[in-house]
């Protein structure tokens, strides 16, 4: 009788994930992630 064992590896990607960088809107002082080009609250452009 032959037995096959399968191993699975689970990667925990949330443990070492760095915090996202943010920028502060000069208009309403709200923090928005740098991936966004506009403020999420008031719509002011980052540039």
Secondary structure as the mmCIF struct_conf table of DSSP 4:
data_model
#
loop_
_struct_conf.conf_type_id
_struct_conf.id
_struct_conf.beg_label_comp_id
_struct_conf.beg_label_asym_id
_struct_conf.beg_label_seq_id
_struct_conf.end_label_comp_id
_struct_conf.end_label_asym_id
_struct_conf.end_label_seq_id
BEND BEND1 UNK A 14 UNK A 16
HELX_LH_PP_P HELX_LH_PP_P1 UNK A 17 UNK A 21
STRN STRN1 UNK A 22 UNK A 24
TURN_TY1_P TURN_TY1_P1 UNK A 26 UNK A 28
STRN STRN2 UNK A 31 UNK A 33
TURN_TY1_P TURN_TY1_P2 UNK A 34 UNK A 35
BEND BEND2 UNK A 37 UNK A 37
STRN STRN3 UNK A 38 UNK A 38
TURN_TY1_P TURN_TY1_P3 UNK A 40 UNK A 42
STRN STRN4 UNK A 45 UNK A 45
#
